[in-house]
Amino acid sequence: MAIGLIIIGDEILSGRRVDKHFPKILEMLSARGLSLDWAEYVGDDPARITATLKRTFDSGDIVFCTGGIGATPDDHTRQCAAAALGVPLVLHPQAREKIRERIADTARDAGHVVDFDTPDNLHRLKMGEFPQGADIIPNPYNKIPGFSIRHQHGGGAHYFAPGFPVMAWPMFEWVLDTYYADRFHQNPQLEQSVLVFEAMESSLTPLMEAIEAEFPLVKVFSLPHVGDANTRRHIDLGVKGEPVQSAAAFKKMLAGLDQLKAEYRPA
């Protein structure tokens, strides 16, 4: 079961905001012995969001999705998720109560008497309208929940949270710790690499191919760098995978570099 990330919002694609979700998701997955398999950025275009979700709903993947679940005209994610599933949006009863709690908290803090029937407060309930059959994701920041959709086939699920990191990150951590704790640290990985200076990738390719052929549970990676004012041209060459095989593969890599009389140092 792969893990994916969908980040929705024109503000990311236009550069008005710098995406912080991708590195944070990598961090929280790594801390639990998990890894990210794919990621996509999608602007605020309903047709494109719907098509993306329809495709990913058909997968068996675990998918985290941020952005566009509010109730302003540029928020389309809830509606697109429902369209992709072919179901209506309905006001989730637990979401309704959580939103009303937030309304009451806000009124109390301002010293006002709460009136749930004002146009503004009735409009806020739209943030609790989710695709029929959805479950809620608790929001510890302001109580307004996100939602999740379990896939009909393949065992995967989608988890939708606001675009605000202060809300999305604890919500996604709650999802991981609540639903996927049994998957933590099930596939330990070891990654090691060296910086190989002034080398051509073509000269290293036979060594890389030999290592992958001998160690099937290991991947070899090669990341060229053109160099800058502080570092000469080099290749970040390494292995990652099952710890025992990865350790043996790294030894073979160093021995191969020595045979090539390559100049290298630990990364």
C-alpha positions in Angstrom: 0.0 0.0 0.0 1.7 3.2 -1.2 1.5 6.5 0.5 0.7 9.7 -1.6 0.3 13.4 -1.0 -1.9 15.8 -2.9 -1.4 19.6 -2.3 -4.2 21.8 -3.7 -4.1 25.5 -4.2 -3.3 28.2 -6.7 -1.2 30.0 -4.1 1.4 27.2 -4.2 1.6 27.1 -7.9 1.8 30.9 -8.3 4.5 31.2 -5.6 2.4 33.4 -3.3 3.0 30.7 -0.6 5.9 28.4 -0.3 4.8 24.7 0.2 5.8 23.5 3.7 3.7 20.3 3.6 6.0 18.2 1.5 9.1 18.3 3.8 6.9 18.0 6.9 5.1 14.9 5.5 8.5 13.3 4.8 9.6 14.1 8.3 6.5 12.6 10.0 6.6 9.5 7.8 10.3 8.9 8.4 9.9 9.2 12.1 7.5 6.2 11.9 9.5 4.1 9.6 7.3 5.0 6.6 8.1 6.7 3.3 6.3 8.8 0.7 5.8 7.1 -2.7 4.4 10.0 -4.8 3.2 13.6 -4.6 1.1 15.9 -6.8 0.4 19.6 -6.8 -3.0 20.7 -8.2 -4.4 24.2 -8.7 -7.9 25.4 -7.8 -9.4 24.0 -10.9 -12.5 21.9 -10.1 -12.3 19.7 -13.2 -8.6 18.9 -12.6 -9.1 18.3 -8.9 -12.1 16.0 -9.6 -10.1 14.1 -12.2 -7.1 13.7 -9.9 -9.3 12.4 -7.0 -11.2 10.1 -9.2 -7.9 8.5 -10.4 -6.5 8.3 -6.9 -9.7 7.0 -5.3 -9.4 4.0 -7.7 -6.0 3.2 -6.1 -5.3 1.2 -3.0 -3.1 4.0 -1.7 -3.1 5.9 1.5 -3.4 9.5 0.3 -3.0 12.8 2.3 -4.7 15.8 0.8 -4.4 19.4 1.9 -6.1 22.6 0.9 -9.5 23.7 -0.4 -11.8 22.3 2.2 -13.1 25.6 3.5 -16.4 27.3 2.4 -15.2 30.2 0.3 -15.7 30.4 -3.5 -12.1 29.3 -4.2 -12.5 26.1 -2.0 -13.5 23.2 -4.2 -12.0 20.1 -2.6 -15.1 18.9 -0.7 -17.3 19.3 -3.8 -14.7 17.7 -6.1 -14.3 14.7 -3.8 -18.1 14.1 -3.8 -18.2 14.5 -7.6 -15.3 12.0 -8.0 -17.2 9.5 -5.9 -20.6 10.1 -7.4 -22.2 10.9 -4.1 -23.8 14.1 -2.6 -22.4 16.4 -0.1 -24.2 16.0 3.3 -23.7 17.8 6.6 -21.9 15.4 8.8 -23.6 15.3 12.3 -20.3 15.2 14.2 -18.9 18.0 12.1 -22.0 20.0 12.8 -21.5 19.7 16.5 -17.8 20.5 16.3 -18.4 23.6 14.2 -21.1 24.8 16.6 -18.7 24.3 19.5 -16.2 26.5 17.7 -18.9 29.1 17.1 -19.9 29.1 20.8 -16.2 29.3 21.8 -15.7 32.3 19.6 -18.8 34.1 20.8 -17.9 33.4 24.5 -14.3 34.7 24.0 -15.7 37.9 22.4 -18.2 38.4 25.3 -21.2 37.8 22.9 -24.3 35.7 23.3 -24.1 32.9 20.7 -26.7 32.9 17.9 -26.3 29.8 15.7 -28.9 31.0 13.2 -27.1 34.1 11.9 -26.3 33.9 8.2 -22.5 33.8 8.9 -22.9 30.9 11.4 -25.2 29.0 9.1 -22.7 29.5 6.3 -19.9 28.1 8.6 -21.8 24.8 8.7 -20.9 24.3 5.1 -17.4 23.4 6.2 -19.0 20.3 7.7 -20.6 19.2 4.4 -18.6 16.2 3.3 -19.1 13.4 0.7 -21.7 11.0 1.9 -20.1 8.2 3.9 -17.1 10.2 5.0 -15.7 10.1 8.5 -14.3 13.1 10.3 -10.7 13.9 11.3 -10.5 15.9 14.5 -8.8 19.3 14.4 -7.1 20.2 17.7 -6.4 23.8 16.6 -9.9 25.1 16.1 -12.2 22.0 16.2 -13.4 22.4 12.6 -12.8 18.8 11.3 -11.4 17.4 8.1 -12.7 14.2 6.6 -11.6 10.9 5.3 -12.9 8.5 2.7 -12.2 4.8 2.8 -11.7 3.2 -0.6 -14.3 0.6 -1.7 -11.5 -1.5 -3.2 -7.9 -2.0 -2.3 -8.0 -1.0 1.3 -6.7 2.5 0.9 -8.1 5.8 2.1 -7.9 9.5 1.5 -7.5 12.0 4.3 -8.4 15.6 3.8 -7.2 18.5 5.9 -7.0 22.3 5.6 -4.1 23.9 3.8 -2.9 25.6 7.1 0.1 23.7 8.4 -0.9 24.4 12.1 -4.1 22.4 11.5 -3.1 19.9 8.8 0.1 18.5 10.4 -1.4 17.4 13.8 -4.5 16.1 11.9 -2.3 13.9 9.6 -0.2 12.7 12.6 -3.5 11.7 14.3 -4.4 9.7 11.2 -1.1 7.9 11.2 -1.1 7.1 14.9 -4.7 6.1 14.9 -5.0 4.0 11.8 -1.5 2.9 10.8 0.5 2.3 14.0 0.8 -1.4 13.0 2.8 -0.4 9.9 5.4 1.6 11.8 9.0 0.4 11.4 7.9 -2.7 9.6 10.5 -2.3 6.8 13.6 -0.8 8.3 15.9 0.9 5.8 19.6 1.9 5.8 20.9 4.6 3.6 24.6 5.4 3.2 26.4 7.5 0.6 29.7 9.2 -0.4 30.6 12.2 -2.5 32.6 11.1 -5.5 34.6 14.0 -7.0 35.2 14.8 -10.6 33.7 11.5 -11.8 31.4 10.7 -14.7 28.2 8.8 -14.1 29.0 6.6 -17.1 32.2 5.4 -15.4 30.2 4.5 -12.2 27.2 2.8 -14.0 28.8 -0.7 -14.2 29.5 -0.7 -10.5 25.9 0.5 -9.7 24.4 -2.2 -11.9 26.5 -4.9 -10.3 25.5 -3.9 -6.8 21.8 -3.9 -7.7 22.1 -7.3 -9.4 23.8 -8.8 -6.3 21.6 -7.2 -3.7 17.9 -7.3 -4.8 16.7 -5.5 -1.6 18.9 -2.5 -2.3 18.5 0.5 -4.5 21.5 2.5 -5.7 21.2 6.2 -6.2 23.4 8.7 -8.1 22.8 12.5 -7.7 25.2 14.6 -9.8 26.1 18.1 -8.6 27.8 20.7 -10.9 29.6 22.3 -8.0 29.6 25.8 -6.6 31.8 28.2 -4.8 32.1 25.8 -1.8 32.1 22.4 -3.3 33.7 20.9 -6.4 31.8 19.0 -9.0 30.7 15.6 -7.5 28.2 12.8 -7.5 26.3 11.8 -4.3 26.6 8.1 -4.7 24.9 5.7 -2.3 22.7 2.8 -1.5 19.5 2.4 0.5 17.3 -0.6 1.4 17.2 -3.6 3.8 19.8 -2.9 6.4 21.9 -6.1 6.2 22.0 -6.0 2.4 22.5 -2.3 2.3 25.5 -2.5 4.6 27.1 -5.2 2.4 26.3 -3.3 -0.7 27.9 -0.1 0.6 31.1 -2.1 1.4 31.1 -3.4 -2.2 30.6 0.2 -3.5 33.6 1.5 -1.6 35.7 -1.3 -2.8 34.6 -0.6 -6.3 35.4 3.1 -6.0 38.9 2.2 -4.7 39.5 -0.1 -7.7 38.5 2.9 -9.9 40.9 5.1 -7.9 38.1 7.5 -7.4 38.3 10.4 -5.0 35.5 10.3 -2.5 34.5 11.2 1.1 31.5 10.5 3.3 28.5 12.5 2.3 
